[in-house]
Amino acid sequence: MKKILFTLATIFCLVAVPAMAQEQPAADTAAAPAKLPSNWTKGLLTQVGFSQLSLTNWAAGGVGSISLNTYLDAYTNYKKDKFLWNNELQMGYGFIQNFEDGYKKSDDRLIFDSKFGYKATEKLYLSAVYNFRSQFADGYTGTNLTSALMAPAYMSLGLGIDYQPAKNLSINFAPLTGKTVMVSIPELRSKYGNADDQFCRFELGAQVKVDAKLAVKDFTVVSNLQLFSDYLDNPLDVKVNWDVNVDAKISKLFSVTLRTSLIYDSKIKSAIKRDASGVPVLDGEGNKIMVAGVQFKEIFSVGFSYTIGNKKK
C-alpha cells in the first residue's frame, strides 16, 4: 500500500501540478521567468491510465486489483541557421496491485535522447546522437530480481549523418558509435552479457536510427527504430530496439494510447531454452537454461492526457 500511495503522489506532482500551473496566470509578470528565444520549442506530454476491480462473493471467481500506467514525454528543441539540437526525455511507470499476489511492476522506462546536427545540404546534416536507457525500480520474475536502476543501463554516442527526406522522417546513420552496457548488481551481470566482475562493457560499431511520425487530426503514430552492429563481436549479429507509440484523442483531456517495445539482443538471456517438443531444457543441476530471445511489451491505456507547450513536430 505504501508503494501505491507513493506512486500516486509522484504522479500527482508530475501531472496535476504542471497542469494547474499552466492554467493559472502569473500574479506578478515582472517576476515571471524569461521566455525561451523563438528558435526554441518545448513541450510536455503527460498520460495517466487507471483501473480498479473489486469483487465480493462473486460466484464466477476472480481477484480484485488496482492498476496504474503513467507516461511522460518532455522535449526541448533548438534550431537556428544551420544548427539543430533536439532533446527528449521519456519516463514511464506502471504497476498492478493484485490483492492475492501483491504488487508487481508492469512498465518502467527511463530514456533520454539528444541529437546535434549541422546542415550540410537541404536534407542532410552532420550529426552526433546520444542515447541513455534504463529503468527506475526493481523488476522481478516471480521472486527473482531481474532488473534495477542502472542494472542494466545503456549509453551510446554516435557520429555520422542525419538524412531528413520529409518533415516527420529522420534516418540517422552513425558508422562510428560507442556503446556501454552497465550493470550495477553483480548477480545480474551475466544475464545482460557482462562478466561477473564487469560493471561496464564497451561496444564499438555502427548504428542506424529511424524516427518517423504520422499525424492525422487527433490520431498520431510515432515509431523509433534503432539498429546496432558491434564491430568487435560478430558484426552480423544486429541488436534491435523498436518503440511505437499510438495516441488517439477522445477529448482535450482524454485519449486512448498504445505503446509497444520490441528488443532483440543476443547478449540478453531472457527466454527459456526448449527442445523440439517445447519442454524446457535443464542443465546438469536441474535448472532451466536461459537463452536470448525476442522481447516484446505492449501497454494499452485509456485515460488522462495533457500537453503543455508547443505541439511536437
C-alpha positions in Angstrom: 0.0 0.0 0.0 2.9 2.4 0.7 4.2 1.8 -2.8 0.8 2.7 -4.2 0.4 5.9 -2.2 4.0 6.9 -3.1 3.3 6.3 -6.8 0.0 8.2 -6.8 1.7 11.2 -5.0 4.5 11.2 -7.6 2.1 11.1 -10.5 0.1 14.0 -8.9 3.3 16.1 -8.8 4.2 15.2 -12.4 0.8 15.7 -13.9 -1.6 17.8 -11.8 0.8 20.4 -10.6 2.2 21.3 -14.1 -1.3 21.3 -15.5 -2.6 23.7 -12.8 0.4 25.9 -13.2 -0.2 26.1 -16.9 -3.8 27.2 -16.4 -3.2 29.9 -13.7 -1.9 33.3 -14.8 1.1 34.6 -13.0 0.3 37.1 -10.3 3.5 39.2 -10.9 4.6 39.3 -14.5 7.8 41.1 -13.6 8.9 38.1 -11.5 8.0 35.5 -14.2 10.9 33.6 -15.7 12.2 34.8 -19.1 10.7 33.0 -22.1 13.0 31.0 -24.3 14.0 32.6 -27.6 11.8 32.0 -30.6 14.3 29.4 -32.0 13.5 27.1 -29.1 10.4 24.9 -28.9 9.5 22.9 -25.8 6.7 20.8 -24.6 5.5 18.2 -22.1 3.0 15.4 -22.6 1.6 13.6 -19.6 -0.7 10.5 -19.7 -2.2 8.5 -16.8 -4.4 5.4 -17.1 -6.1 3.8 -14.1 -8.3 0.8 -13.5 -9.7 -0.9 -10.4 -11.6 -4.2 -9.8 -13.3 -5.2 -6.6 -15.2 -8.5 -6.1 -17.3 -9.6 -3.1 -18.8 -13.1 -3.0 -18.5 -13.2 -6.8 -19.6 -16.7 -7.8 -17.8 -16.7 -11.1 -14.5 -16.1 -9.3 -11.8 -13.6 -9.9 -9.3 -11.5 -8.0 -9.5 -7.8 -7.1 -6.8 -5.5 -8.3 -5.7 -1.9 -8.9 -3.5 -0.9 -11.9 -1.9 2.4 -12.9 0.1 3.3 -16.0 1.8 6.7 -16.4 3.9 8.2 -19.2 5.7 11.5 -19.5 7.4 12.8 -22.7 9.3 16.1 -22.4 11.3 17.7 -25.1 13.3 20.9 -25.9 14.5 21.6 -29.4 16.7 24.3 -30.8 17.0 25.3 -34.5 18.8 28.3 -35.9 20.5 28.8 -39.3 22.4 25.6 -40.0 22.3 24.2 -36.4 19.8 22.0 -34.7 19.8 20.4 -31.2 16.9 18.1 -30.2 16.5 16.7 -26.7 13.8 14.3 -25.5 13.2 12.7 -22.1 10.7 9.8 -21.8 9.6 8.3 -18.4 7.0 5.7 -17.8 6.0 3.7 -14.9 3.1 1.2 -14.2 2.0 -1.3 -11.6 -0.6 -3.9 -10.8 -1.7 -4.4 -7.2 -3.2 -7.9 -7.1 -4.9 -8.5 -3.8 -3.7 -12.1 -3.8 -0.3 -12.0 -5.5 0.7 -8.5 -4.3 2.5 -5.6 -6.0 4.0 -6.1 -9.5 5.7 -3.7 -11.8 4.1 -3.6 -15.3 6.1 -0.8 -17.0 9.3 1.0 -16.2 11.3 3.1 -18.7 13.8 6.0 -18.5 15.0 7.1 -21.9 16.9 10.3 -22.9 17.8 11.2 -26.5 19.9 14.1 -27.7 20.8 14.9 -31.3 23.1 17.7 -32.6 23.2 18.5 -36.3 24.9 20.8 -38.7 23.2 21.3 -42.0 25.4 20.2 -45.0 22.7 20.2 -47.7 19.0 20.8 -47.9 18.1 17.4 -46.4 21.4 16.2 -44.9 23.0 17.0 -41.5 26.3 16.1 -40.0 25.2 14.7 -36.6 26.1 13.4 -33.2 23.5 11.3 -31.5 23.4 10.4 -27.8 21.1 7.9 -26.1 20.6 6.7 -22.5 18.2 4.0 -21.5 17.5 2.4 -18.1 14.6 1.9 -15.6 13.7 3.3 -12.1 12.7 0.4 -9.9 13.5 -3.2 -9.2 11.9 -5.7 -11.5 11.1 -9.4 -10.7 10.2 -12.6 -12.4 8.5 -14.5 -9.6 10.7 -13.8 -6.6 13.9 -13.4 -8.7 15.3 -9.9 -9.1 15.9 -9.3 -12.9 16.5 -5.5 -13.1 17.0 -2.3 -11.1 18.2 1.2 -11.6 21.4 1.1 -13.6 21.0 -2.7 -13.9 21.1 -2.6 -16.8 21.7 0.8 -18.3 22.7 1.5 -21.9 24.5 4.6 -23.1 25.7 5.4 -26.6 27.2 8.2 -28.7 27.3 8.0 -32.5 28.9 10.3 -35.1 27.6 10.3 -38.6 24.9 11.8 -40.9 21.2 12.5 -40.5 19.0 12.4 -43.6 15.6 14.1 -43.4 13.7 13.4 -46.7 10.4 14.5 -45.2 9.1 16.7 -42.4 8.4 13.9 -40.0 11.1 11.4 -41.1 14.7 11.2 -39.9 17.2 8.5 -40.9 20.4 8.6 -38.9 23.5 6.6 -39.9 26.4 6.6 -37.4 29.3 4.4 -38.6 31.3 5.4 -35.5 29.2 4.6 -32.4 30.5 3.8 -29.0 28.1 2.0 -26.6 28.4 1.0 -23.0 26.4 -1.7 -21.1 26.3 -1.0 -17.4 25.0 -3.5 -14.7 25.5 -2.3 -11.2 24.3 -5.6 -9.5 26.9 -8.4 -9.8 24.3 -11.1 -9.7 22.6 -9.7 -12.8 25.7 -9.1 -15.0 25.8 -12.5 -16.8 22.1 -12.1 -17.7 22.9 -9.0 -19.7 26.2 -10.2 -21.2 28.7 -8.8 -18.8 31.3 -10.8 -16.9 30.6 -11.2 -13.1 33.3 -8.7 -12.2 32.5 -6.3 -15.1 30.3 -3.3 -14.3 30.7 -1.7 -17.7 31.1 -3.4 -21.1 32.2 -1.4 -24.1 31.0 -1.9 -27.7 32.1 -0.2 -30.8 30.1 -0.4 -34.0 27.6 1.2 -36.4 24.2 2.4 -35.7 21.1 3.2 -37.8 18.3 5.1 -36.1 15.0 5.8 -37.9 12.5 8.2 -36.4 9.1 8.6 -38.1 5.8 10.2 -37.2 2.3 10.1 -38.8 -0.2 12.6 -37.6 -3.8 12.9 -38.9 -6.1 15.2 -36.9 -6.3 13.6 -33.4 -4.5 10.4 -34.4 -0.7 10.1 -34.0 1.7 7.3 -34.5 5.4 7.7 -33.6 8.0 5.0 -34.4 11.6 4.9 -33.2 13.8 2.1 -34.6 17.4 1.6 -33.5 19.8 -1.0 -35.0 23.3 -1.6 -33.8 26.1 -3.8 -35.1 29.2 -4.4 -32.9 32.4 -4.3 -34.9 34.3 -6.0 -32.0 31.9 -9.0 -31.6 30.1 -10.6 -34.6 29.0 -7.6 -36.7 26.3 -9.6 -38.4 24.5 -10.1 -35.0 22.4 -6.9 -35.1 20.8 -5.6 -31.9 17.3 -4.1 -32.2 15.3 -1.6 -30.2 11.9 -0.6 -31.6 9.4 1.6 -29.8 6.0 2.5 -31.3 3.6 5.0 -29.6 0.0 5.3 -30.9 -2.3 8.0 -29.5 -5.9 8.8 -30.4 -7.5 11.8 -28.7 -11.0 11.3 -27.3 -11.3 14.9 -26.0 -9.0 17.6 -24.9 -8.1 15.8 -21.7 -8.6 12.1 -22.5 -7.0 9.7 -25.0 -6.5 6.1 -26.0 -2.9 5.1 -26.1 -1.0 2.0 -27.2 2.7 1.7 -26.6 4.9 -1.2 -27.8 8.5 -2.1 -27.3 10.5 -4.8 -29.2 14.0 -5.7 -28.2 16.5 -8.3 -29.5 20.0 -8.6 -28.1 21.8 -11.9 -28.3 23.7 -10.9 -25.1 20.5 -10.8 -23.0 19.3 -14.1 -21.7 15.5 -13.6 -21.5 14.0 -16.8 -22.8 13.9 -20.4 -21.6 15.6 -22.9 -23.8 13.2 -25.6 -25.0 13.5 -28.8 -27.1 11.6 -29.6 -30.2 8.6 -30.6 -28.1 8.5 -27.3 -26.2 9.8 -28.9 -23.0 12.3 -26.7 -21.0 15.9 -27.9 -21.3 17.7 -28.3 -17.9 21.4 -28.1 -17.1 23.4 -30.6 -15.0 22.0 -29.2 -11.8 18.3 -29.3 -12.9 18.0 -25.6 -13.6 16.3 -24.2 -16.7 18.8 -22.9 -19.3 18.2 -19.2 -20.3 19.0 -18.1 -23.9 18.5 -15.0 -26.0 15.0 -14.3 -27.4 12.8 -11.5 -28.8 11.4 -9.4 -26.0 8.1 -7.7 -26.6 5.9 -5.4 -24.4 2.5 -3.9 -25.1 0.6 -1.4 -23.0 -2.9 -0.3 -23.8 -4.4 2.5 -21.8 -7.5 4.8 -21.7 -7.1 7.8 -19.5 -6.0 11.4 -18.8 -3.7 13.1 -21.3 -2.5 16.6 -21.1 0.0 18.6 -23.2 1.9 21.7 -22.2 3.9 24.0 -24.5 4.4 23.7 -28.3 2.9 21.0 -30.3 5.6 18.4 -31.0 6.7 18.2 -34.7 
